[in-house]
Amino acid sequence: MNSGLIIVMKQTFRSHFKTRGYWLLVLSPIIFAVVVGGIIFGVTQMQGNTTPTVAVIGNSQVRQVFIHDEKALGIKVSKITDSQKANRSLTAQDLDGILTLNSENATLTTQPKSNTINKEAFVSVLGNISRSQKATSYGLTAKQTQDLIQPFNLKSVVKQSNNKSTNGENSDTANYGIAVAIGIITTVIVMWYASMIATEIANEKSSRIMETLLAATSASIQYFGKIVGIFALAVTHLLIYIIAGAIGYAILQNNTMLDGIKQTFSGVTLGFTLYAIAFILIAVALYLVLTAMIASLINDNAQVQQAIQPITFLATTGYMFSFIMTNMPNNFAIKILSYVPFISQSMMPVRLVTKVETWPAAILSLVISFVTLIVLAWFGKNIYAKNVLSYSDDKIMSQLIKNIKNIKN
């Protein structure tokens, strides 16, 4: 690799990596997540123990069954076994309920402020015990009794993916969440880093530093060095979030809320995850190339917002279409837009997980974006080289259209 290109890449990366603004950009969402998580944890702790305490009075063998199944039933079995003592504790609100067992039936007594008790689970356990006892009295063997009380196993829909069974509902929910996140992540990253690269080029042009830089290196080296340097910052940004997420997972791995999230995302397919990451990276690179092209037409910092405004609008367009297409997935225009670079990263993943499109179509959309990135990068190099030392009073978009026409000619 060209040594000059490496120098520009490192200088671009380091100059932004060391700034307070970059770390404020990176850490703000993490700090927000920690604060929200702390508030949720505090509220949960203030609510106290919501696991109901139940005294099981009567048959000692049945009581042992309830003790063994405490976690599954969502209760804590009290050590109290005396009926009178249990009633006094219930009146004093020290107990949430009393389960009194008789030979033919059972009674569950609660008080107005009791935590919620899963009565259906109690009925299921007591029903199994009753059937087991009756089966024994009928002379059935232990195996026959177990077969008799075995509950009917109703599984959720299972689909095959890469020769591996996965929970279909969980997989679709998780993948759809990732697909929507692609649009959000891409839009946010584009807004942050497009502004960053545009501001850097504008600073160098307005301060006339660009002339000095181009005297030492070529315009192509400056162009590609800045794009790769800013792209490396974006990748570092994502890696920091991955590391922070891994640390958070390690700390909260026994948290109830996290267990629910893990259950939802348990069906995420590796293929779709890699596809999502590839599309994000290619889309971000595309927008950085486009921004570098347009930023070369800027004369000073006052024109930065004017330059990145259409880029931001383009980034949000695909995100908005991803929601519109849920109501009209087979619309011809929507289908075509799913293959259009700069927009497809927010649309094709959603169409893939909702089974509107197949994998071959999804791969084709990704390949089109990648080829567009290569072509646009080399096409943009000519525009950058021609305009980086040019200072025109024309509007930025007018200059861009003229440059495109001249290159075609």
Backbone hydrogen bonds, N-H to C=O, Kabsch-Sander energy under -0.5 kcal/mol:
donor,donor_aa,acceptor,acceptor_aa,energy
6,I,2,N,-1.9
7,I,3,S,-2.1
8,V,4,G,-2.2
9,M,5,L,-2.5
10,K,6,I,-2.7
11,Q,7,I,-2.7
12,T,8,V,-2.6
13,F,9,M,-2.5
14,R,10,K,-3.1
15,S,11,Q,-2.3
16,H,12,T,-1.1
17,F,13,F,-2.6
18,K,14,R,-1.9
19,T,16,H,-1.2
23,W,19,T,-1.4
24,L,20,R,-2.2
25,L,21,G,-2.1
26,V,22,Y,-2.2
27,L,23,W,-2.9
28,S,24,L,-1.7
30,I,26,V,-0.6
31,I,27,L,-3.2
32,F,28,S,-2.5
33,A,29,P,-2.5
34,V,30,I,-2.5
35,V,31,I,-2.6
36,V,32,F,-2.7
37,G,33,A,-2.7
38,G,34,V,-2.6
39,I,35,V,-2.3
40,I,36,V,-2.5
41,F,37,G,-2.5
42,G,38,G,-2.6
43,V,39,I,-2.6
44,T,40,I,-2.3
45,Q,41,F,-2.4
46,M,42,G,-2.4
47,Q,43,V,-1.3
48,G,45,Q,-1.2
50,T,48,G,-0.6
54,V,52,P,-0.5
54,V,76,K,-2.4
55,A,97,G,-2.4
56,V,54,V,-0.5
57,I,55,A,-0.7
57,I,99,L,-2.8
63,R,59,N,-1.9
64,Q,60,S,-1.9
65,V,61,Q,-1.5
66,F,62,V,-1.9
67,I,63,R,-2.1
68,H,64,Q,-2.4
69,D,65,V,-1.8
70,E,67,I,-1.1
73,L,69,D,-2.4
74,G,70,E,-1.2
75,I,70,E,-2.0
76,K,52,P,-2.3
78,S,54,V,-2.6
86,A,82,D,-2.2
87,N,83,S,-2.2
88,R,84,Q,-2.0
89,S,85,K,-2.0
90,L,86,A,-2.2
91,T,87,N,-2.3
92,A,88,R,-1.9
93,Q,90,L,-1.2
94,D,89,S,-3.0
95,L,89,S,-1.0
96,D,53,T,-2.6
97,G,53,T,-1.3
98,I,109,T,-2.5
99,L,55,A,-3.0
100,T,98,I,-0.8
100,T,107,T,-3.1
101,L,57,I,-3.2
101,L,99,L,-0.6
102,N,105,N,-2.8
107,T,100,T,-2.4
109,T,98,I,-2.8
109,T,107,T,-0.6
111,Q,96,D,-0.7
114,S,111,Q,-2.4
119,K,117,I,-1.5
122,F,118,N,-1.4
123,V,119,K,-2.4
124,S,120,E,-2.1
125,V,121,A,-2.2
126,L,122,F,-2.8
127,G,123,V,-2.3
128,N,124,S,-2.1
129,I,125,V,-2.2
130,S,126,L,-2.5
131,R,127,G,-2.6
132,S,128,N,-2.3
133,Q,129,I,-2.4
134,K,130,S,-2.3
135,A,131,R,-2.4
136,T,132,S,-1.9
137,S,133,Q,-1.9
138,Y,134,K,-1.3
139,G,136,T,-1.4
140,L,135,A,-2.3
145,T,141,T,-2.6
146,Q,142,A,-2.3
147,D,143,K,-2.4
148,L,144,Q,-1.9
149,I,145,T,-2.0
150,Q,146,Q,-0.9
154,L,152,F,-0.9
155,K,153,N,-0.7
159,K,166,T,-1.6
161,S,164,K,-2.0
164,K,161,S,-1.0
166,T,159,K,-1.8
168,G,157,V,-2.0
168,G,166,T,-0.6
171,S,167,N,-2.6
172,D,168,G,-2.5
173,T,169,E,-2.4
174,A,170,N,-2.7
175,N,171,S,-2.8
176,Y,172,D,-2.5
177,G,173,T,-2.0
178,I,174,A,-2.2
179,A,175,N,-2.6
180,V,176,Y,-2.4
181,A,177,G,-2.1
182,I,178,I,-1.9
183,G,179,A,-1.1
184,I,180,V,-1.7
185,I,181,A,-3.4
186,T,182,I,-2.7
187,T,183,G,-2.0
188,V,184,I,-2.6
189,I,185,I,-2.7
190,V,186,T,-2.5
191,M,187,T,-2.1
192,W,188,V,-2.1
193,Y,189,I,-3.0
194,A,190,V,-2.4
195,S,191,M,-0.9
196,M,192,W,-1.2
197,I,193,Y,-2.3
198,A,194,A,-2.1
199,T,195,S,-2.3
200,E,196,M,-1.9
201,I,197,I,-2.0
202,A,198,A,-2.4
203,N,199,T,-2.6
204,E,200,E,-2.0
205,K,201,I,-2.1
206,S,202,A,-2.8
207,S,203,N,-1.9
208,R,205,K,-0.9
209,I,204,E,-1.3
210,M,204,E,-2.0
212,T,208,R,-0.6
213,L,209,I,-2.2
214,L,210,M,-2.6
215,A,211,E,-1.0
216,A,212,T,-0.9
216,A,213,L,-0.6
217,T,213,L,-2.4
222,Q,218,S,-1.8
223,Y,219,A,-2.6
224,F,220,S,-2.8
225,G,221,I,-2.4
226,K,222,Q,-2.0
227,I,223,Y,-1.8
228,V,224,F,-2.6
229,G,225,G,-2.2
230,I,226,K,-2.5
231,F,227,I,-2.4
232,A,228,V,-2.4
233,L,229,G,-1.4
234,A,230,I,-2.0
235,V,231,F,-2.4
236,T,232,A,-2.5
237,H,233,L,-2.4
238,L,234,A,-2.1
239,L,235,V,-2.5
240,I,236,T,-2.4
241,Y,237,H,-1.6
242,I,238,L,-2.1
243,I,239,L,-2.6
244,A,240,I,-2.7
245,G,241,Y,-2.5
246,A,242,I,-2.2
247,I,243,I,-2.4
248,G,244,A,-2.6
249,Y,245,G,-2.3
250,A,246,A,-2.1
251,I,247,I,-2.1
252,L,248,G,-2.5
255,N,252,L,-2.2
259,D,255,N,-1.9
260,G,256,T,-1.6
261,I,257,M,-1.7
262,K,258,L,-2.8
263,Q,259,D,-2.0
264,T,260,G,-1.9
265,F,261,I,-2.3
266,S,263,Q,-0.7
267,G,264,T,-0.6
268,V,265,F,-1.5
273,T,269,T,-1.9
274,L,270,L,-2.4
275,Y,271,G,-2.0
276,A,272,F,-2.6
277,I,273,T,-2.3
278,A,274,L,-2.4
279,F,275,Y,-2.2
280,I,276,A,-2.1
281,L,277,I,-2.3
282,I,278,A,-2.4
283,A,279,F,-2.4
284,V,280,I,-2.6
285,A,281,L,-2.3
286,L,282,I,-2.3
287,Y,283,A,-2.2
288,L,284,V,-2.1
289,V,285,A,-2.2
290,L,286,L,-2.3
291,T,287,Y,-2.4
292,A,288,L,-2.5
293,M,289,V,-2.0
294,I,290,L,-2.2
295,A,291,T,-3.2
296,S,292,A,-1.2
297,L,294,I,-1.7
298,I,295,A,-1.6
303,Q,300,D,-1.6
304,V,301,N,-1.5
307,A,303,Q,-1.7
308,I,304,V,-2.3
309,Q,305,Q,-1.5
312,T,308,I,-2.7
313,F,309,Q,-2.2
314,L,310,P,-2.2
315,A,311,I,-2.1
316,T,312,T,-2.0
317,T,313,F,-1.4
318,G,314,L,-1.0
319,Y,315,A,-0.8
320,M,316,T,-2.3
321,F,317,T,-2.3
322,S,318,G,-1.7
323,F,319,Y,-0.6
323,F,320,M,-0.8
324,I,320,M,-1.7
325,M,321,F,-2.6
326,T,323,F,-0.8
327,N,324,I,-1.5
328,M,324,I,-0.6
331,N,328,M,-1.7
335,K,331,N,-2.2
336,I,332,F,-2.3
337,L,333,A,-2.4
338,S,334,I,-1.1
339,Y,336,I,-1.9
340,V,337,L,-1.2
343,I,340,V,-1.6
344,S,340,V,-2.6
346,S,343,I,-1.8
347,M,343,I,-0.6
347,M,344,S,-0.8
348,M,344,S,-2.5
351,R,347,M,-2.2
352,L,348,M,-2.3
353,V,349,P,-2.2
354,T,350,V,-1.6
355,K,352,L,-1.3
356,V,351,R,-2.0
357,E,351,R,-1.8
362,A,358,T,-2.0
363,I,359,W,-2.9
364,L,360,P,-2.1
365,S,361,A,-2.1
366,L,362,A,-1.9
367,V,363,I,-2.6
368,I,364,L,-2.5
369,S,365,S,-1.9
370,F,366,L,-2.1
371,V,367,V,-2.9
372,T,368,I,-2.4
373,L,369,S,-2.1
374,I,370,F,-2.0
375,V,371,V,-2.5
376,L,372,T,-3.1
377,A,373,L,-2.2
378,W,374,I,-1.7
379,F,375,V,-2.4
380,G,376,L,-3.4
381,K,377,A,-1.3
382,N,378,W,-0.9
382,N,379,F,-0.6
383,I,379,F,-1.2
384,Y,380,G,-2.9
385,A,381,K,-2.4
386,K,382,N,-1.9
387,N,383,I,-1.8
388,V,384,Y,-2.2
390,S,387,N,-1.7
399,Q,395,K,-2.3
400,L,396,I,-2.3
401,I,397,M,-2.2
402,K,398,S,-2.1
403,N,399,Q,-2.4
404,I,400,L,-2.2
405,K,401,I,-2.1
406,N,402,K,-2.4
407,I,403,N,-2.3
408,K,404,I,-2.1
409,N,405,K,-2.3
